[in-house]
Amino acid sequence: MVSSKESGKMHGLLAKGYVFPLIAFVVPLLVRAVPEFLMQPYVVGFDTMGYYVPTILLWLKGNVSFLSFIGTAPLFYSIVVSLVSLGTSLVLVLSVVAVVFQGFLGLSIFAYAKKGLGWSSWKSVATALLGTLYFVALRISWDSLRNVLGVVFFFVALTVFSMSEREGYSRKRYALLSLSMVAVVLSHQLVSVIMLGVFAFTIGYKLLRKEKARALRLFLASLPAALLFLAVFSLLPSVPEYRLIFGFSNTNDGWLALFGFSSYPTFLLSEAGFFFYCFLLLLPFLLFGIWRFKNFQVRSWLVLSLILLFIPMVSPSNLRWVLMLTYPFAFCVVEALSRLRSVSWKRFGFTLRRIGIVYLILTVSVLSLGFMLLPPANPFPYFSDHVNGYVYQIPTSMLQNTLPKVYCGDTVNALQWFKNNTNSSALLLTHRAFYGWAMLTVNASQLVLYEYDNPLSAANTTAQEGHSNIYLIWWVNGDGWYGQPTVSSSFKEVYHSGEIAIYSYEAAS
């Protein structure tokens, strides 16, 4: 039984509005903690193991210059490096950070809906939960932690902007708006493009409405972030990858061939297919919600994304823009639900909105739980190879990083064998899938990263450079992933643990 005193405290919390933001923070945090818990002692996420781990380990050793530091959008790495420097395990830090970021994402979405749009607490918390628990949102949180951090600050910026427009700009709000926009740029380049585009559209709209003073204030607040973005973009280590494809060639010698597209129309069809795969089950709500939802900033986000989807890019992949639509779509879906309350069948005693809520809860729950709980070897049918034609964008399960959990222990054993049974002159050829793992165990100077190329070509090149003690880590023959089930006969197995093997390279005479 709940005492009257405890009941009074609960009503007090509700009255003060603490419960709803707490729900928006805690529920996404706890849900995102589930795959991290199930994957322990390993970390979740392809980019987390394949890119974040190597970069952080190199930074911890001081292998970063000031220019590359700025060019990498360093806020996420700075946070993680600082925590690891306190003596905490890198894998544990990445797991905890992923969980906490998802909680703050829910809270930031709630704050924008409540404070920025003036929505009710129930409507705001529903948007926060949909924007963090839908399987596309969970996919982003799976390994795009920098992306999530950038979106958190973007919603902070949108909230401060909306409150300033409604209640007036103060020095505190002006500074907070500018700093939150800078934080977006320091977090992730893709989110920065969306943010700067949305505010550029907003400035243009205000100029058309003759609101020159408001346009000028927003321009000045955005200027530090815009200048920093130009600096980050120009210093980015992989600037050549961020090229636009203007050829639209029908031949296989164009950039589109890098993605397996023979023409521009096939490229657009692939994007459309991915869009429907991600959002088909939400489409009835989206069509109604986009039409009814009048917020200029969210509409600008949608228009900007549509424009970007028509411009092929080498990097980032255009399908990333589709994934990012899950956040503005959450607002559109909830807006559609709120508008359905007027449609009812009095004879049956229920409204169309109740049907929509039940449908949405069941859809999100089934897909998201299937995505989180089932292993890659036995995925939920919607994420299996038979249905999911975009496994490089939407993995079959969250219970994997660059490898499914079933191979993680064998990989650790194989790398430990290499460390204990070879000398410092030995080199280990590593595919991107094994690079982060190898960085955690083996001296970085002994690693040769060949990314996704042929390991035999990498071995021949390494041998021509004068090295003779060359090894490779891969699956045992016949079980290999990433389109390479076997290795060349030039590689001889010298050790295996389960399905993961160490091979010794023997150059052809």
Secondary structure, DSSP 8 states (H G I E B T S, - for coil): ---HHHHHHHHHHHHHT-HHHHHHHHHHHHHHHHHHHHHTTS---HHIIIIIHHHHHHHHTT---HHHHHHT--HHHHHHHHHHHTT--HHHHHHHHHHHHHHHHHHHHHHIIIIIS---HHHHHHHHHHHHHSHHHHHHHHH-HHHHHHHHHHHHHHHHHHHHHHH---HHHHHHHHHHHHHHHHH-HHHHHHHHHHHHHHHHHHHHTT-HHHHHHHHHHHHHHHHHHHHHHHH-TTGGGS-B-----SSTTSGGGGGT-SSHHHHHHHHHHHHHHHHGGGHHHHHHHHHH---HHHHHHHHHHHHHHTS-BSSS-THHHHHHTHHHHHHHHHHHHHHGGG-EETTTTEEHHHHHHHHHHHHHHHHHHHHHHS-TTS--GGGSTTT-S-TTTS-S-SSBSSSBHHHHHHHHHHHHHHHHHS-TT-EEEEEHHHHHHHHHHS-GGGEEEEETS-HHHHHHHHHHTT---EEEEEE-TT---TT-SS--TTEEEEEEETTEEEEEE----
